[in-house]
Amino acid sequence: MTNSTRNELSFEPDLLLINAALVVVSGKWRLYIILILGEQTLRYSQLSERLPGVSEKVLASELKALVGLGVMKREAFAEIPPRVEYTLTERGRLALPILRQIQQLGQIFN
Amino acid sequence: MTNSTRNELSFEPDLLLINAALVVVSGKWRLYIILILGEQTLRYSQLSERLPGVSEKVLASELKALVGLGVMKREAFAEIPPRVEYTLTERGRLALPILRQIQQLGQIFN
């Protein structure tokens, strides 16, 4: 049976996959950060401006985690002043349509 | 501008919607419980069997939260022995395709 046929007939919940997905989106800021970067590449300072309620420490830690998970990449340019930019990876961009749908889920339960 | 046109042109991340969505799926078991109920209505004992690693206390609390969020409903039947069944609500069923996609997200980042 192909995967797609199987999907239609019976969808098998898989705890490992669920947890791999939730690590990417859980927490107050991760999904928001990813969706912002889905619109455009941003410098650290621009990201920080879009997240006024988030401390530097929390933002730095969330960005590091998302880079580690392979959702986005960090590029540092040797300029004066130094420039650091964040961009979605290919996998991050692949996930973007689903990630945007999670926000739509909020409309159902809001 | 219609909603769908707006969506295509620029997707606006919305922290309130994101958080309303994350409450439904966050935690180790919520999404798994919802996906199991997406297949069929289950008695409490059947749910409990599908979640062998979860304590009665945690399961009861997660079920109560999901009922409170409007994702599923609890029906108690006055039989001997008493029967309690959990079923997705209409909203829960509406959300199901997106919730299943979250699991697919796990395949991208696994």
Backbone of each chain as ProteinMPNN parsed JSONL, in Angstrom:
{"seq_chain_A": "MTNSTRNELSFEPDLLLINAALVVVSGKWRLYIILILGEQTLRYSQLSERLPGVSEKVLASELKALVGLGVMKREAFAEIPPRVEYTLTERGRLALPILRQIQQLGQIFN", "coords_chain_A": {"N_chain_A": [[0.857, -1.196, 0.0], [0.585, 2.211, -0.846], [1.967, 5.185, 0.646], [0.178, 7.349, 0.47], [-2.299, 6.208, -0.016], [-2.591, 4.761, 2.289], [-2.684, 6.827, 4.11], [-5.177, 7.923, 3.538], [-6.914, 5.883, 4.121], [-6.409, 5.005, 6.799], [-5.239, 7.015, 9.278], [-2.303, 6.965, 10.969], [-1.507, 7.796, 14.143], [1.602, 9.008, 15.321], [3.819, 9.069, 17.8], [6.527, 9.796, 17.958], [6.962, 11.355, 15.65], [5.134, 13.372, 16.139], [6.264, 14.548, 18.411], [8.705, 15.431, 17.354], [7.756, 17.399, 15.687], [6.498, 19.143, 17.479], [8.592, 20.162, 18.997], [9.673, 22.032, 17.311], [7.73, 24.03, 17.123], [6.79, 24.627, 19.666], [6.506, 26.566, 22.716], [6.477, 30.059, 23.489], [7.396, 31.748, 21.466], [8.637, 30.563, 19.196], [7.186, 29.662, 16.841], [6.134, 32.061, 15.984], [8.468, 33.554, 15.404], [9.485, 31.988, 13.29], [7.439, 32.329, 11.39], [7.578, 35.059, 10.893], [10.111, 35.184, 9.706], [9.455, 33.798, 7.486], [8.457, 35.611, 5.781], [10.555, 37.316, 5.093], [14.172, 37.597, 5.009], [15.863, 38.575, 7.953], [17.716, 40.93, 9.92], [19.349, 40.53, 13.093], [18.717, 42.708, 14.789], [16.391, 43.656, 13.614], [14.631, 41.526, 13.931], [14.501, 41.54, 16.691], [13.203, 43.96, 17.096], [10.681, 43.331, 16.139], [9.782, 41.737, 18.104], [9.025, 42.928, 20.701], [8.385, 42.305, 23.355], [10.146, 40.415, 24.227], [12.956, 39.245, 25.968], [16.477, 39.873, 25.435], [18.0, 37.684, 26.109], [16.237, 35.493, 26.049], [15.412, 35.63, 23.36], [17.87, 35.232, 21.983], [18.421, 32.637, 22.805], [16.218, 31.193, 21.784], [16.572, 31.605, 19.031], [19.009, 30.325, 18.643], [18.254, 27.694, 19.235], [16.407, 27.205, 17.165], [18.058, 27.409, 14.931], [19.689, 25.231, 15.472], [17.842, 23.189, 15.192], [17.537, 23.13, 12.532], [15.766, 24.745, 11.207], [16.187, 27.399, 10.575], [18.86, 29.489, 9.308], [21.888, 31.098, 10.385], [23.691, 33.88, 9.442], [26.727, 35.529, 9.543], [28.161, 38.621, 8.81], [31.261, 40.048, 8.023], [31.42, 42.98, 8.667], [31.565, 46.527, 9.377], [29.332, 48.343, 11.263], [29.143, 44.948, 12.654], [27.142, 42.545, 10.883], [24.389, 40.471, 11.32], [22.388, 37.97, 10.018], [19.241, 36.289, 9.746], [17.754, 33.541, 8.137], [15.245, 31.435, 6.7], [15.897, 27.934, 6.376], [16.108, 25.487, 3.708], [14.538, 23.334, 4.514], [13.031, 24.638, 6.455], [11.579, 26.347, 4.856], [10.162, 24.536, 3.387], [8.505, 23.56, 5.338], [6.922, 25.701, 5.87], [4.216, 26.191, 4.744], [2.638, 24.394, 6.274], [3.182, 25.33, 8.824], [2.054, 27.838, 8.724], [-0.571, 27.092, 8.586], [-0.993, 26.166, 11.131], [-1.322, 28.479, 12.558], [-3.791, 29.24, 11.501], [-5.344, 27.332, 12.651], [-5.669, 28.417, 15.131], [-7.72, 30.196, 14.665], [-9.932, 28.589, 14.596], [-10.201, 27.751, 17.22], [-10.22, 30.02, 18.733]], "CA_chain_A": [[0.0, 0.0, 0.0], [1.393, 3.425, -0.857], [1.748, 6.061, 1.798], [-0.985, 8.225, 0.359], [-3.495, 5.383, 0.166], [-2.633, 4.448, 3.707], [-3.129, 8.041, 4.792], [-6.604, 8.151, 3.372], [-7.675, 4.821, 4.758], [-6.32, 5.15, 8.248], [-4.114, 7.857, 9.648], [-1.727, 6.368, 12.171], [-0.791, 8.762, 14.974], [2.962, 8.57, 15.614], [4.275, 9.941, 18.88], [7.866, 10.315, 17.648], [6.805, 12.441, 14.679], [4.445, 14.469, 16.828], [7.196, 15.268, 19.281], [9.664, 16.135, 16.495], [7.067, 18.597, 15.19], [6.185, 20.077, 18.565], [9.821, 20.84, 19.414], [9.889, 23.17, 16.42], [6.744, 25.116, 17.273], [6.353, 24.889, 21.041], [7.065, 27.753, 23.353], [5.672, 31.229, 23.148], [7.908, 32.588, 20.378], [9.265, 29.894, 18.049], [6.372, 29.69, 15.624], [6.037, 33.465, 15.565], [9.754, 33.894, 14.783], [9.572, 31.31, 11.991], [6.496, 32.941, 10.44], [8.143, 36.362, 10.511], [11.194, 34.925, 8.748], [8.849, 33.279, 6.259], [8.201, 36.753, 4.903], [11.821, 37.881, 4.602], [15.391, 37.523, 5.814], [15.929, 39.722, 8.863], [18.843, 41.087, 10.836], [19.021, 40.307, 14.497], [18.071, 43.9, 15.367], [15.026, 43.754, 13.067], [13.856, 40.503, 14.636], [14.324, 42.021, 18.051], [12.165, 45.012, 17.052], [9.383, 42.694, 15.901], [9.444, 40.982, 19.316], [9.354, 43.885, 21.766], [8.177, 41.778, 24.703], [11.042, 39.287, 24.472], [14.282, 39.668, 26.433], [17.602, 39.491, 24.573], [18.462, 36.355, 26.481], [15.269, 34.519, 25.519], [15.465, 35.662, 21.896], [19.115, 34.587, 21.555], [18.312, 31.196, 23.066], [15.256, 30.632, 20.838], [17.182, 31.608, 17.7], [20.019, 29.268, 18.644], [17.534, 26.424, 19.173], [15.809, 27.042, 15.829], [19.176, 27.119, 14.025], [20.085, 23.858, 15.781], [16.819, 22.273, 14.682], [17.586, 23.151, 11.067], [14.651, 25.527, 10.665], [16.72, 28.635, 9.995], [20.321, 29.593, 9.392], [22.428, 32.379, 10.849], [24.858, 34.287, 8.674], [27.396, 36.716, 10.1], [28.965, 39.3, 7.787], [32.362, 40.786, 8.65], [31.323, 44.392, 8.305], [31.542, 47.402, 10.549], [29.188, 47.392, 12.371], [28.889, 43.58, 12.209], [25.753, 42.288, 10.487], [23.982, 39.072, 11.484], [21.072, 37.783, 9.409], [18.573, 34.991, 9.89], [16.959, 33.148, 6.964], [14.76, 30.05, 6.765], [16.59, 26.937, 5.564], [15.233, 24.839, 2.738], [13.549, 22.583, 5.294], [12.136, 25.612, 7.073], [10.677, 26.853, 3.811], [9.299, 23.396, 3.061], [7.539, 23.419, 6.429], [6.186, 26.952, 6.052], [2.764, 26.109, 4.543], [2.012, 23.733, 7.423], [3.334, 26.221, 9.976], [1.036, 28.897, 8.601], [-1.873, 26.491, 8.89], [-1.149, 26.071, 12.587], [-1.926, 29.747, 12.985], [-5.219, 29.203, 11.14], [-5.958, 26.503, 13.686], [-6.032, 29.342, 16.206], [-9.02, 30.81, 14.355], [-10.984, 27.624, 14.929], [-10.355, 27.6, 18.675], [-10.071, 31.312, 19.402]], "C_chain_A": [[0.896, 1.252, 0.0], [1.07, 4.254, 0.366], [0.461, 6.855, 1.694], [-2.282, 7.427, 0.517], [-3.688, 5.11, 1.659], [-3.163, 5.642, 4.515], [-4.638, 8.236, 4.709], [-7.419, 7.118, 4.141], [-7.622, 4.917, 6.285], [-5.052, 5.917, 8.587], [-3.563, 7.335, 10.964], [-0.975, 7.426, 12.992], [0.566, 8.188, 15.403], [3.601, 9.555, 16.591], [5.649, 10.538, 18.61], [7.791, 11.499, 16.691], [6.136, 13.652, 15.328], [5.424, 15.263, 17.677], [8.264, 16.012, 18.486], [9.05, 17.427, 15.957], [6.879, 19.622, 16.294], [7.421, 20.817, 19.06], [10.042, 22.111, 18.582], [8.955, 24.335, 16.753], [6.425, 25.483, 18.715], [7.108, 26.055, 21.676], [6.369, 28.967, 22.786], [6.122, 31.911, 21.852], [8.346, 31.873, 19.119], [8.472, 30.014, 16.763], [6.268, 31.116, 15.084], [7.316, 33.897, 14.84], [9.856, 33.267, 13.389], [8.663, 31.982, 10.96], [6.973, 34.32, 9.993], [9.249, 36.167, 9.472], [10.675, 34.308, 7.456], [8.555, 34.387, 5.274], [9.488, 37.289, 4.29], [12.965, 37.561, 5.557], [15.454, 38.76, 6.711], [17.246, 39.73, 9.631], [18.383, 40.814, 12.258], [18.247, 41.492, 15.075], [16.633, 44.052, 14.866], [14.102, 42.729, 13.727], [13.51, 40.986, 16.033], [13.233, 43.104, 18.113], [10.763, 44.424, 16.869], [8.901, 41.929, 17.133], [9.735, 41.823, 20.547], [9.207, 43.31, 23.175], [9.184, 40.708, 25.102], [12.426, 39.788, 24.881], [15.345, 39.182, 25.451], [18.01, 38.046, 24.825], [17.541, 35.268, 25.895], [15.346, 34.468, 23.995], [16.713, 34.941, 21.386], [19.008, 33.073, 21.706], [17.332, 30.524, 22.092], [15.843, 30.564, 19.431], [18.207, 30.489, 17.583], [19.35, 27.892, 18.504], [16.984, 26.182, 17.767], [16.88, 26.798, 14.762], [19.605, 25.668, 14.214], [19.107, 22.831, 15.222], [16.782, 22.245, 13.151], [16.456, 23.919, 10.427], [15.17, 26.786, 9.978], [18.235, 28.61, 10.08], [20.717, 31.015, 9.767], [23.646, 32.69, 10.012], [25.425, 35.57, 9.257], [28.292, 37.315, 9.029], [30.008, 40.179, 8.477], [32.361, 42.227, 8.167], [31.443, 45.222, 9.577], [30.383, 48.377, 10.387], [28.861, 45.991, 11.868], [27.411, 43.372, 11.884], [25.474, 40.8, 10.643], [22.575, 38.93, 10.924], [20.548, 36.379, 9.626], [17.654, 34.745, 8.7], [16.433, 31.735, 7.191], [15.641, 29.145, 5.909], [15.606, 26.367, 4.548], [14.137, 24.04, 3.458], [12.543, 23.509, 5.959], [11.101, 26.114, 6.073], [9.682, 25.765, 3.378], [8.175, 23.256, 4.097], [6.581, 24.607, 6.526], [4.677, 26.851, 5.816], [2.043, 25.447, 5.726], [2.062, 24.656, 8.633], [2.32, 27.367, 9.926], [-0.353, 28.362, 8.919], [-2.086, 26.355, 10.396], [-1.758, 27.358, 13.114], [-3.421, 29.763, 12.654], [-6.016, 28.335, 12.111], [-6.44, 27.376, 14.849], [-7.377, 30.011, 15.954], [-10.165, 29.887, 14.714], [-11.248, 27.613, 16.435], [-10.261, 28.911, 19.435], [-11.387, 31.735, 20.063]], "O_chain_A": [[1.856, 1.328, 0.767], [0.052, 4.059, 1.03], [-0.262, 7.025, 2.676], [-3.245, 7.91, 1.111], [-4.789, 5.215, 2.2], [-3.956, 5.497, 5.446], [-5.285, 8.653, 5.669], [-8.458, 7.424, 4.726], [-8.65, 4.91, 6.963], [-3.945, 5.517, 8.229], [-4.282, 7.272, 11.961], [0.083, 7.896, 12.572], [0.66, 7.026, 15.797], [3.882, 10.705, 16.254], [5.91, 11.677, 18.998], [8.462, 12.513, 16.885], [6.523, 14.797, 15.095], [5.416, 16.494, 17.666], [8.69, 17.096, 18.884], [9.745, 18.429, 15.792], [7.074, 20.819, 16.084], [7.325, 21.965, 19.494], [10.531, 23.123, 19.084], [9.355, 25.496, 16.671], [5.849, 26.542, 18.967], [8.183, 26.458, 21.23], [5.746, 28.903, 21.726], [5.32, 32.582, 21.202], [8.425, 32.498, 18.062], [9.002, 30.415, 15.726], [6.311, 31.338, 13.874], [7.252, 34.531, 13.786], [10.26, 33.926, 12.431], [9.054, 32.182, 9.81], [6.787, 34.698, 8.836], [9.315, 36.895, 8.481], [11.377, 34.296, 6.445], [8.42, 34.144, 4.075], [9.517, 37.669, 3.119], [12.759, 37.293, 6.741], [15.134, 39.865, 6.272], [17.81, 38.683, 9.947], [17.194, 40.863, 12.574], [17.245, 41.307, 15.766], [15.762, 44.518, 15.6], [12.948, 43.022, 14.04], [12.375, 40.855, 16.492], [12.447, 43.154, 19.059], [9.783, 44.961, 17.386], [7.741, 41.52, 17.196], [10.598, 41.469, 21.35], [9.855, 43.797, 24.101], [9.092, 40.149, 26.195], [13.0, 40.653, 24.219], [15.141, 38.206, 24.73], [18.32, 37.293, 23.902], [17.999, 34.275, 25.33], [15.345, 33.387, 23.407], [16.628, 34.131, 20.463], [19.451, 32.321, 20.838], [17.586, 29.412, 21.628], [15.638, 29.581, 18.719], [18.274, 29.793, 16.569], [19.819, 27.037, 17.753], [17.088, 25.073, 17.242], [16.643, 26.067, 13.8], [19.855, 24.957, 13.241], [19.504, 21.735, 14.827], [16.078, 21.43, 12.555], [16.203, 23.77, 9.231], [14.661, 27.19, 8.932], [18.819, 27.82, 10.822], [20.0, 31.981, 9.509], [24.541, 31.855, 9.881], [24.716, 36.559, 9.444], [29.088, 36.608, 8.41], [29.693, 40.947, 9.386], [33.198, 42.631, 7.36], [31.424, 44.698, 10.691], [30.416, 49.186, 9.46], [28.347, 45.849, 10.758], [26.537, 43.951, 12.53], [26.235, 39.965, 10.153], [21.672, 39.675, 11.304], [21.308, 35.411, 9.682], [16.88, 35.617, 8.304], [17.114, 30.919, 7.813], [16.083, 29.548, 4.834], [14.427, 26.722, 4.534], [12.971, 24.067, 3.065], [11.351, 23.206, 6.02], [9.923, 26.281, 6.391], [8.528, 26.045, 3.051], [7.05, 22.882, 3.767], [5.548, 24.522, 7.189], [3.911, 27.383, 6.62], [0.967, 25.89, 6.129], [1.09, 24.751, 9.383], [1.801, 27.803, 10.954], [-1.203, 29.078, 9.449], [-3.217, 26.421, 10.879], [-2.605, 27.334, 14.007], [-4.226, 30.251, 13.449], [-7.199, 28.572, 12.357], [-7.474, 27.109, 15.462], [-8.093, 30.355, 16.894], [-11.244, 30.343, 15.092], [-12.393, 27.479, 16.867], [-10.225, 28.907, 20.665], [-11.455, 32.8, 20.677]]}, "seq_chain_B": "MTNSTRNELSFEPDLLLINAALVVVSGKWRLYIILILGEQTLRYSQLSERLPGVSEKVLASELKALVGLGVMKREAFAEIPPRVEYTLTERGRLALPILRQIQQLGQIFN", "coords_chain_B": {"N_chain_B": [[-10.356, 43.467, 0.026], [-10.225, 39.979, -0.247], [-10.025, 37.336, 2.195], [-8.51, 35.179, 1.271], [-7.017, 36.207, -0.836], [-5.494, 38.038, 0.533], [-4.028, 36.337, 2.141], [-2.357, 35.136, 0.257], [-0.854, 37.238, -0.683], [0.42, 38.563, 1.514], [1.333, 37.062, 4.403], [0.286, 37.481, 7.583], [1.821, 37.163, 10.586], [0.297, 36.282, 13.653], [0.206, 36.691, 16.943], [-1.731, 36.131, 18.899], [-3.476, 34.299, 17.666], [-1.652, 32.269, 17.148], [-0.987, 31.485, 19.744], [-3.491, 30.594, 20.646], [-3.729, 28.368, 19.059], [-1.527, 26.824, 19.833], [-2.094, 26.126, 22.463], [-3.904, 24.104, 22.157], [-2.44, 22.007, 21.027], [-0.06, 21.72, 22.417], [2.217, 20.218, 24.797], [2.909, 16.868, 25.846], [0.983, 14.963, 25.15], [-1.477, 15.879, 24.095], [-1.92, 16.383, 21.265], [-1.556, 13.835, 20.273], [-3.639, 12.394, 21.551], [-5.86, 13.695, 20.395], [-5.507, 12.99, 17.7], [-5.8, 10.227, 17.81], [-8.487, 10.079, 18.561], [-9.49, 11.103, 16.267], [-9.735, 9.024, 14.61], [-11.686, 7.352, 15.69], [-14.484, 7.256, 17.98], [-13.822, 6.794, 21.422], [-13.868, 4.836, 24.42], [-13.074, 5.739, 27.795], [-11.399, 3.789, 28.98], [-10.329, 2.564, 26.721], [-8.902, 4.622, 25.523], [-7.013, 4.994, 27.523], [-5.633, 2.583, 27.337], [-4.382, 2.951, 24.895], [-2.499, 4.743, 25.57], [-0.172, 3.887, 27.198], [2.004, 4.83, 28.689], [1.125, 6.915, 30.217], [0.055, 8.467, 33.174], [-2.956, 7.936, 35.133], [-3.8, 10.283, 36.312], [-2.594, 12.355, 34.828], [-3.693, 11.798, 32.298], [-6.47, 12.131, 32.781], [-6.49, 14.855, 33.386], [-5.551, 16.007, 31.01], [-7.575, 15.238, 29.239], [-9.747, 16.582, 30.315], [-8.911, 19.214, 29.92], [-8.89, 19.323, 27.105], [-11.565, 18.897, 26.522], [-12.575, 21.206, 27.676], [-11.445, 23.1, 25.988], [-12.935, 22.77, 23.789], [-12.35, 20.9, 21.873], [-12.953, 18.222, 22.041], [-15.7, 16.102, 23.12], [-17.225, 14.827, 26.083], [-19.073, 12.039, 26.918], [-21.246, 10.59, 29.191], [-22.666, 7.51, 29.989], [-25.475, 6.143, 31.578], [-25.035, 3.334, 32.577], [-24.515, -0.052, 33.702], [-21.535, -1.725, 33.93], [-20.641, 1.82, 34.373], [-20.375, 3.838, 31.438], [-18.082, 5.819, 29.706], [-17.525, 8.001, 27.093], [-15.367, 9.461, 24.625], [-15.402, 11.883, 22.08], [-14.531, 13.623, 19.086], [-15.409, 17.069, 18.776], [-17.42, 19.146, 16.559], [-15.811, 21.283, 15.847], [-13.342, 20.21, 16.529], [-13.173, 18.209, 14.62], [-13.141, 19.725, 12.346], [-10.667, 20.862, 12.619], [-9.01, 18.74, 12.293], [-7.652, 17.956, 9.776], [-5.563, 19.858, 9.649], [-4.277, 19.32, 12.046], [-3.346, 16.765, 11.594], [-1.482, 17.347, 9.681], [0.452, 18.601, 11.189], [1.743, 16.501, 12.384], [2.961, 15.482, 10.093], [4.805, 17.447, 9.69], [6.716, 16.705, 11.502], [8.068, 14.773, 10.089], [9.618, 16.237, 8.375], [11.476, 17.412, 10.054], [12.583, 15.391, 11.497]], "CA_chain_B": [[-9.536, 42.3, -0.31], [-10.726, 38.794, 0.44], [-9.053, 36.688, 3.069], [-7.588, 34.297, 0.571], [-6.07, 37.046, -1.562], [-4.592, 38.607, 1.532], [-3.136, 35.256, 2.54], [-1.348, 34.877, -0.759], [0.014, 38.394, -0.859], [1.296, 38.69, 2.676], [0.811, 36.341, 5.531], [0.621, 38.272, 8.771], [1.871, 36.37, 11.816], [-0.587, 36.837, 14.682], [0.601, 35.999, 18.17], [-2.92, 35.64, 19.601], [-3.925, 33.077, 16.987], [-0.624, 31.251, 17.364], [-1.106, 30.943, 21.101], [-4.741, 29.829, 20.717], [-3.47, 27.076, 18.411], [-0.545, 26.036, 20.576], [-2.723, 25.578, 23.664], [-4.59, 22.868, 21.784], [-1.544, 20.906, 20.653], [1.17, 21.64, 23.206], [2.263, 19.165, 25.799], [3.373, 15.628, 25.237], [-0.062, 14.002, 24.781], [-2.728, 16.421, 23.54], [-2.088, 16.144, 19.833], [-1.696, 12.381, 20.097], [-5.005, 12.042, 21.963], [-6.8, 14.195, 19.375], [-5.364, 12.2, 16.469], [-6.412, 8.915, 18.071], [-9.95, 10.25, 18.505], [-9.832, 11.418, 14.881], [-10.048, 7.763, 13.95], [-12.935, 6.791, 16.202], [-14.894, 7.502, 19.362], [-13.24, 5.783, 22.312], [-14.132, 4.863, 25.854], [-11.933, 6.138, 28.616], [-10.474, 2.661, 29.153], [-9.639, 2.328, 25.45], [-7.907, 5.693, 25.421], [-5.973, 4.694, 28.498], [-4.824, 1.49, 26.775], [-3.566, 3.47, 23.79], [-1.493, 5.638, 26.153], [0.293, 3.11, 28.349], [3.002, 5.527, 29.505], [0.546, 8.114, 30.829], [-0.644, 8.185, 34.432], [-4.396, 8.257, 35.157], [-3.964, 11.683, 36.709], [-2.243, 13.191, 33.679], [-4.672, 11.571, 31.234], [-7.731, 12.785, 33.168], [-6.319, 16.303, 33.316], [-5.454, 16.386, 29.604], [-8.907, 15.082, 28.639], [-10.568, 17.679, 30.825], [-8.473, 20.434, 29.233], [-9.302, 19.27, 25.696], [-13.014, 19.116, 26.522], [-12.746, 22.634, 27.973], [-11.04, 23.885, 24.813], [-13.913, 22.56, 22.714], [-11.821, 19.998, 20.855], [-13.675, 16.954, 22.127], [-16.756, 16.094, 24.126], [-17.268, 13.654, 26.955], [-20.448, 11.596, 27.16], [-21.334, 9.53, 30.2], [-23.896, 6.729, 29.835], [-25.871, 5.556, 32.866], [-25.125, 1.882, 32.436], [-23.705, -0.78, 34.671], [-20.756, -0.636, 34.538], [-20.801, 3.11, 33.693], [-19.579, 3.984, 30.221], [-17.73, 7.203, 29.369], [-16.918, 8.033, 25.766], [-14.838, 10.731, 24.125], [-15.571, 12.066, 20.635], [-14.192, 14.971, 18.625], [-16.51, 17.984, 18.47], [-17.404, 19.608, 15.176], [-14.594, 22.09, 15.692], [-12.21, 19.284, 16.543], [-13.134, 17.521, 13.33], [-12.742, 20.757, 11.381], [-9.226, 21.109, 12.79], [-8.272, 17.492, 12.131], [-6.669, 17.924, 8.675], [-4.374, 20.646, 10.02], [-3.595, 18.613, 13.129], [-2.603, 15.657, 10.991], [-0.314, 17.916, 8.991], [1.498, 18.892, 12.175], [2.539, 15.28, 12.483], [3.821, 15.399, 8.901], [5.9, 18.381, 9.969], [7.728, 15.917, 12.195], [8.882, 14.058, 9.096], [10.588, 17.186, 7.814], [12.52, 17.767, 11.023], [12.98, 14.218, 12.287]], "C_chain_B": [[-10.077, 41.085, 0.439], [-9.618, 38.192, 1.295], [-8.034, 35.877, 2.292], [-6.574, 35.102, -0.239], [-5.016, 37.586, -0.604], [-3.548, 37.57, 1.96], [-2.017, 35.034, 1.548], [-0.35, 36.022, -0.844], [0.965, 38.563, 0.323], [0.636, 38.012, 3.864], [1.248, 37.072, 6.788], [0.642, 37.391, 10.018], [1.083, 37.065, 12.933], [-0.389, 36.034, 15.969], [-0.598, 35.435, 18.938], [-3.419, 34.333, 18.99], [-2.937, 31.946, 17.219], [-0.793, 30.633, 18.752], [-2.392, 30.147, 21.295], [-4.545, 28.443, 20.099], [-2.558, 26.206, 19.269], [-1.127, 25.436, 21.857], [-3.366, 24.221, 23.354], [-3.606, 21.707, 21.594], [-0.352, 20.721, 21.585], [1.066, 20.616, 24.324], [2.495, 17.855, 25.089], [2.23, 14.79, 24.649], [-1.255, 14.562, 24.027], [-2.938, 16.084, 22.074], [-2.298, 14.654, 19.556], [-3.114, 11.919, 20.445], [-6.017, 12.473, 20.888], [-6.729, 13.333, 18.115], [-5.946, 10.797, 16.633], [-7.934, 9.013, 17.971], [-10.42, 10.648, 17.101], [-10.202, 10.157, 14.113], [-11.396, 7.219, 14.394], [-13.218, 7.296, 17.624], [-14.312, 6.408, 20.248], [-13.749, 5.946, 23.739], [-12.869, 5.299, 26.585], [-10.92, 4.996, 28.719], [-9.692, 2.363, 27.872], [-8.561, 3.376, 25.204], [-6.711, 5.39, 26.307], [-5.049, 3.576, 27.996], [-3.907, 1.954, 25.652], [-2.436, 4.369, 24.295], [-0.888, 4.997, 27.397], [1.29, 3.867, 29.235], [2.438, 6.69, 30.3], [-0.216, 7.744, 32.097], [-2.114, 8.582, 34.313], [-4.612, 9.752, 35.417], [-3.698, 12.619, 35.524], [-3.289, 13.033, 32.568], [-5.996, 12.279, 31.554], [-7.625, 14.298, 33.005], [-6.229, 16.777, 31.865], [-6.818, 16.283, 28.911], [-9.814, 16.228, 29.052], [-10.217, 18.989, 30.1], [-8.97, 20.455, 27.795], [-10.818, 19.416, 25.549], [-13.292, 20.605, 26.734], [-12.411, 23.515, 26.785], [-11.993, 23.697, 23.638], [-13.425, 21.632, 21.614], [-12.594, 18.679, 20.84], [-14.78, 17.067, 23.163], [-16.744, 14.759, 24.863], [-18.73, 13.297, 27.161], [-20.444, 10.442, 28.146], [-22.68, 8.835, 30.058], [-24.211, 6.012, 31.146], [-26.117, 4.064, 32.709], [-24.365, 1.235, 33.589], [-22.885, -1.824, 33.939], [-20.886, 0.669, 33.741], [-19.878, 3.207, 32.477], [-19.334, 5.461, 29.948], [-17.014, 7.19, 28.029], [-16.45, 9.433, 25.383], [-14.918, 10.75, 22.602], [-15.095, 13.465, 20.261], [-15.465, 15.795, 18.431], [-16.447, 18.356, 16.99], [-16.149, 20.441, 14.904], [-13.349, 21.211, 15.671], [-12.045, 18.587, 15.198], [-12.714, 18.47, 12.209], [-11.225, 20.964, 11.415], [-8.382, 19.896, 12.409], [-7.267, 17.476, 10.962], [-5.4, 18.711, 9.005], [-3.583, 19.911, 11.093], [-2.8, 17.423, 12.6], [-1.363, 16.163, 10.262], [0.806, 18.254, 9.963], [2.37, 17.659, 12.36], [3.473, 15.133, 11.279], [5.012, 16.337, 8.995], [7.048, 17.647, 10.657], [8.624, 15.15, 11.24], [9.941, 14.968, 8.494], [11.761, 17.399, 8.772], [13.004, 16.587, 11.853], [14.432, 13.835, 11.981]], "O_chain_B": [[-10.353, 41.166, 1.636], [-8.439, 38.503, 1.132], [-6.844, 35.884, 2.609], [-5.405, 34.726, -0.321], [-3.819, 37.589, -0.895], [-2.366, 37.874, 2.118], [-0.874, 34.778, 1.928], [0.845, 35.807, -1.051], [2.175, 38.69, 0.14], [-0.476, 38.356, 4.265], [2.442, 37.258, 7.026], [-0.407, 36.92, 10.459], [1.194, 38.275, 13.127], [-0.765, 34.865, 16.062], [-0.492, 34.377, 19.559], [-3.743, 33.384, 19.703], [-3.331, 30.805, 17.458], [-0.747, 29.413, 18.91], [-2.404, 29.147, 22.014], [-5.128, 27.463, 20.563], [-2.785, 25.005, 19.414], [-0.705, 24.363, 22.289], [-3.367, 23.315, 24.187], [-3.902, 20.568, 21.955], [0.301, 19.678, 21.551], [-0.022, 20.212, 24.733], [2.301, 17.746, 23.879], [2.466, 13.988, 23.745], [-1.98, 13.807, 23.38], [-3.986, 15.57, 21.684], [-3.112, 14.271, 18.716], [-3.713, 11.137, 19.706], [-6.912, 11.711, 20.524], [-7.757, 12.986, 17.533], [-6.519, 10.246, 15.692], [-8.587, 8.152, 17.381], [-11.605, 10.541, 16.786], [-10.894, 10.214, 13.096], [-12.159, 6.69, 13.586], [-12.314, 7.701, 18.355], [-14.307, 5.235, 19.874], [-14.022, 7.056, 24.197], [-11.759, 5.231, 26.057], [-9.719, 5.215, 28.563], [-8.531, 1.957, 27.93], [-7.462, 3.068, 24.743], [-5.558, 5.515, 25.895], [-3.837, 3.621, 28.206], [-2.807, 1.432, 25.473], [-1.527, 4.714, 23.541], [-1.063, 5.493, 28.51], [1.402, 3.563, 30.423], [3.185, 7.386, 30.989], [-1.031, 6.821, 32.095], [-2.476, 9.44, 33.509], [-5.484, 10.387, 34.823], [-4.467, 13.543, 35.257], [-3.719, 14.019, 31.97], [-6.57, 12.947, 30.694], [-8.564, 14.945, 32.54], [-6.768, 17.83, 31.523], [-7.171, 17.135, 28.096], [-10.555, 16.775, 28.236], [-11.097, 19.763, 29.722], [-9.423, 21.493, 27.313], [-11.299, 19.989, 24.571], [-14.137, 21.19, 26.057], [-13.025, 24.565, 26.596], [-11.876, 24.377, 22.619], [-14.02, 21.58, 20.538], [-12.854, 18.1, 19.785], [-14.803, 17.992, 23.974], [-16.318, 13.729, 24.342], [-19.535, 14.149, 27.535], [-19.737, 9.451, 27.966], [-23.719, 9.493, 30.011], [-23.35, 5.367, 31.745], [-27.257, 3.599, 32.707], [-23.664, 1.907, 34.346], [-23.466, -2.745, 33.366], [-21.21, 0.63, 32.554], [-18.748, 2.719, 32.496], [-20.268, 6.262, 29.958], [-16.031, 6.473, 27.841], [-17.048, 10.44, 25.762], [-14.56, 9.784, 21.928], [-15.244, 14.397, 21.051], [-16.482, 15.272, 17.974], [-15.543, 17.938, 16.267], [-15.516, 20.309, 13.857], [-12.422, 21.442, 14.893], [-10.932, 18.401, 14.707], [-12.033, 18.08, 11.26], [-10.589, 21.207, 10.389], [-7.172, 20.016, 12.223], [-6.137, 17.024, 11.144], [-4.294, 18.28, 8.678], [-2.353, 19.885, 11.05], [-1.717, 17.115, 13.098], [-0.329, 15.495, 10.229], [1.982, 18.199, 9.601], [3.591, 17.764, 12.478], [4.623, 14.716, 11.419], [6.084, 16.064, 8.456], [8.217, 17.944, 10.412], [9.794, 14.903, 11.534], [11.032, 14.518, 8.144], [12.904, 17.549, 8.34], [13.755, 16.769, 12.811], [14.949, 12.872, 12.548]]}, "name": "protein", "num_of_chains": 2, "seq": "MTNSTRNELSFEPDLLLINAALVVVSGKWRLYIILILGEQTLRYSQLSERLPGVSEKVLASELKALVGLGVMKREAFAEIPPRVEYTLTERGRLALPILRQIQQLGQIFNMTNSTRNELSFEPDLLLINAALVVVSGKWRLYIILILGEQTLRYSQLSERLPGVSEKVLASELKALVGLGVMKREAFAEIPPRVEYTLTERGRLALPILRQIQQLGQIFN"}
